[in-house]
């Protein structure tokens, strides 16, 4: 995993907390591309996960900030923060698959599922999409799940392969996941 956060240098200098976070992330000043840009690169996960959460929290309200996860642009920093937080929670679980399935059932939000065919109101990959997309009772294909993950901006999550690797496994009912 690699998270790059690009912040205008002037903004970094104006905000002490942000300056300290960028310093902790060993951010570099760049004059190429956008002039006076400071770039923090975090690629030691899960060791830098708390720093990533703090940094994303600090830059969420700044409109000129750009971020990429594994080279893919991040459109929604709030969703990134929530996904990083979910990943951090999963690290404390003995069974990440069960944790992720519980999250898929429990996660609510106003953004809704990124798959237009899904009526669920989850903001990541919901239980319906991770288990029941397509004809009733069928799991989504690996390609469809990958597309949904990209649309939801969670394709980078290290726990996502847990769902891709068990396509031949029998589907559980949503109530069994709680």
N, C-alpha and C positions, 0 to 999 in steps of 0.2 A: 504494500500500500504506500502511496506517495501523495501527500497533500501539499499543494503549493498555494500560498496566499499572497496576493499582490496588493500592496497598499501604497498610495501616493506618499512619498517621503515627507511632504509637508504635514500630512495628517499624523504620521507617526511622531513627528517632532512636537506636535501640539498636544498630544495625549500621553501623559507619563505612563499610565498603565499599559497602553498599547506599545509604547516604546520598550518597556521592560519585557513584555511578552515576545516581541519581535527579537529582542536581544537574547532571550532564553532559547528562542528557536534558531539562533545563529543566522538571522536574516542578513541578506546582502543587499547593498545599494546597487542599482543598475541604472545606467543612462541610456542603454539600448532599448528599443521598443518605446514604451511610455517613459518620458523624461522624469527623472527623479522618483523612480519606483523602488520600493523596498519589497523584497521577496523573501518570505519565510518558507523553507522546505522542511516538511516533517515526513520522515520515511522510516522511522524506527517504531513501528506499532507492534504490540500495544504499549511499549515503554513511553512513548510520547503522547498517548491518548489524552491524558488530563491536560497537557499543554495545548493540544489541538482543540479540545473543548473550550478552554479559556480563551484561546485566540479567536476562534470562530464566534464565540459569544461577544467578544469585544468589537469585532468588525461587522457584525450583522447590521447595525444601523447606518453604516457608512456606504452610501450609494456607489462610490467610485471603486470599491474593492472588487477584485476578481479572484476567483479561486478555481483550482482544478483538482480533481481526484483521479489519480492514475492517468493524467493527461487529458481527461474529459472535463470540459467546462461545467462548473456547478452553477445552476441557475437560481437555486433557492438555498441561501445560507442557513435559514431557520430549519429547513428540512435536514440539511447536512448536520447541524448541531444535534437534532433529535436522533438521527441515525447513529451518529458517533456515540451519543449517550446510551442508546439501546445496545450498541455493540459493547460498550463498557460494562453495562449490566450483565450481559451474557457471559462475560469473562468470569464472573463469580458463581456461575451455575455449573453444576456437575454434568448436566446434559444440555448442551447448547441447542440441540434440535428441539427438545421439548420446550425450552425457553422461547425459542423463535416461534414455534407454533402457538404458544400461549399469547405471545405478543401479537401475532397475526389476528387472533380472535379478539383480543382486548383493545388493541390500538384503535382509538377513535380520533376524529379530527374533522375539521371543516373542509379540508382540501379534497378528500375523497380518493378513491382508488384511481391510479393513473390509467387503468384500462377502461376505455369508454364503454365497453360491453358489460362492465361490472357495475352493479348498483350498490356496492358496499361503501361505507364511509371511512375506511381506513386510510392512513396517509403513507403507509409503506406498501408491502405486499400483503394483502388481506388473506384470510383463511380461504375465502372463495377462490381467489386467484391462485393461491399456492396449492390448492387441492381440487377444486371443482370447476375450473374454467373449461369452457367447451360444453360438450353434452353432459348432462347431469350425471354425476358420479365418476367422471373421468378427470384425470390429472392433466394439467397443461403440458404441452410438449416442452422440451428443453429450450427450443427456439422461442416459443411464446413466453415462457417464464423469463428468459433473458431479455426479451423486448420490454416486458412489463417492468423488470428491474431497472433497465436503462431509463425508461420513462419516469420511474419513481426516484431516480438518482440514488439507488442503493445497490447497483450492480457491483460496486467495489467491496461490499461487505464480505469479510472472510467467512461468515456463516452461511452465505447464500449457496455455496456448493452442497451444503447439507441437503438442500431441497432438490438439487439437480441430480444427485447421485442415487435417489431412491425411486425413480419413476416406475419401477416394476413392483414397488411395495404396495400393499393393499391400502386404499384410501380410508382414513378414519373419518367419522362424523365430527362436525364442529364441536358438539358438546363433549366429546371424548377428549378434546384438547385442553379443556379448562383445568 
